[in-house]
Amino acid sequence: MGTMGRGIAQVAAMSGCEVLVFDAQSSMLERSKEELVANLKSLTEKGKISQAESEAVQNRYHWCHQLNQLFQSDWIIEAIREDLDLKKQIFLELSGIVSDQCILATNTSSLSVTSLASSVTLPERFIGIHFFNPAQIMPLVEVVPAIQTDPTVLEKSLTLIRDFGKLPISVKDTPGFIVNRIARPYYGEALRILEEGIADIATIDWAMTRFGGFKMGPFKLMDFIGHDVNYQVTETIFKAFYYDPRYRPSFTQRNLVEAGYLGRKSGRGFYDYREGAEVKPPLEDETLGKSIFERIIAMLINEAAEALFLGISSRDDIETAMTRGVNYPKGLLAWADEIGIAQCVTRMDRLYERYREDRYRCSPLLRTMADEQQKFF
Ligand SMILES: NC(=O)c1ccc[n+]([C@@H]2O[C@H](COP(=O)([O-])OP(=O)(O)OC[C@H]3O[C@@H](n4cnc5c(N)ncnc54)[C@H](O)[C@@H]3O)[C@@H](O)[C@H]2O)c1
């Protein structure tokens, strides 16, 4: 019942489900109870729910100290620590406790759903249901069937998420699923631009907000997410893609993690959040800013096109993923149409010619579309 478990439990209870909550540490159950009461109080004060509704939601919670208390569950959504062996172990135990009809789901961000499915009896009832943080607020949920998953389990999961009042998208079981995969260049290319000395952090952040309309520049966002988390996601995806240079992590970010400069939460990351710290303003050079934005957006569009090309998700789900999962101002494929597909190809080819690195290879889908003068929409 950590951060994600608490959010998911609240979503389920608020949609009318009876929720049984289990955590290996009893202290976490106590903390969760306090947090739930505080969240419901805040919703009541804001007039979003009535006092009676708040009480009804609290009554739908059942706090469990033993795993076998979950034996009558129709659904289990696991959100324990991101550790493959630990998760496999708990699913193995659970499949001996629950009925054969119980659907088993994992909220993993980066592990293989297929690998986890292999740890349960009847793996066809296993699926990935990936919420975003905070789960009670973020609308998007990635639903990720393993290769073993029965199609009816996918349909039931999509319906459940809709009943929760959330927006489900269907994604193939590949590293980073959709959102975390497509978002990689937002951080990675910004870091590369910084490392090459093209611009400083404030200028790159300014370029992406000024010309791209992003709510937060990449360095502010990485500081907000926390470098421990953000770096680990990048490293996991990089390894899982057999070291594809498109996802290569950066030494600059690793150094921050090693120094304990984890971002906002530790008072220091790329920016210094300590009291009285000096804030260096961006260099508001329009030509430089535009070139930074154009490079990063080309890489993001290329990644989105490649995910579509490889059938990881549908065109519309890819757009929903980035606008509702990470609040991008526009869907990347619609953005490609606006810029012009041929122009996107030219930008990628220029980067490739300059660096001669596989990192900058243009997606075959973009190239074909440019040749045939097609658009995504
Ligand atoms: N934090 C995020 O932004 C985020 C977003 C989406 C998905 N996720 C995924 O959700 C999962 C949980 O992440 P989190 O950030 O909530 O972690 P967290 O550290 O806040 O919570 C993990 C919880 O698991 C409990 N736990 C550990 N081992 C257990 C066991 N064997 N049995 C029962 N409980 C056990 C811990 O006591 C803790 O309460 C991970 O798989 C993570 O990848 C996290």
The ligand as an ORCA input file, in Angstrom:
! r2SCAN-3c Opt
* xyz 0 1
  N       5.478      5.937     -8.192
  C       5.122      6.079     -9.464
  O       5.197      7.172    -10.034
  C       4.596      4.891    -10.233
  C       3.779      5.109    -11.342
  C       3.224      4.013    -12.017
  C       3.552      2.728    -11.602
  N       4.374      2.541    -10.531
  C       4.649      1.145    -10.129
  O       3.828      0.839     -8.997
  C       4.508     -0.072     -8.120
  C       4.584      0.538     -6.739
  O       5.262      1.772     -6.809
  P       5.138      2.836     -5.621
  O       5.795      4.069     -6.111
  O       3.748      2.891     -5.133
  O       6.079      2.153     -4.514
  P       6.106      2.377     -2.959
  O       7.503      2.094     -2.520
  O       5.481      3.665     -2.571
  O       5.159      1.211     -2.390
  C       5.474     -0.147     -2.433
  C       4.701     -0.854     -1.326
  O       4.870     -2.256     -1.487
  C       4.921     -2.834     -0.208
  N       5.512     -4.143     -0.341
  C       6.803     -4.463     -0.626
  N       6.926     -5.800     -0.698
  C       5.715     -6.339     -0.483
  C       5.209     -7.666     -0.450
  N       5.995     -8.707     -0.671
  N       3.897     -7.830     -0.192
  C       3.097     -6.780      0.017
  N       3.512     -5.495      0.009
  C       4.800     -5.290     -0.246
  C       5.730     -1.848      0.613
  O       5.521     -2.038      2.012
  C       5.182     -0.513      0.095
  O       4.086     -0.084      0.864
  C       5.852     -0.363     -8.780
  O       5.731     -1.517     -9.550
  C       6.072      0.859     -9.684
  O       6.885      0.564    -10.789
  C       4.888      3.582     -9.825
*
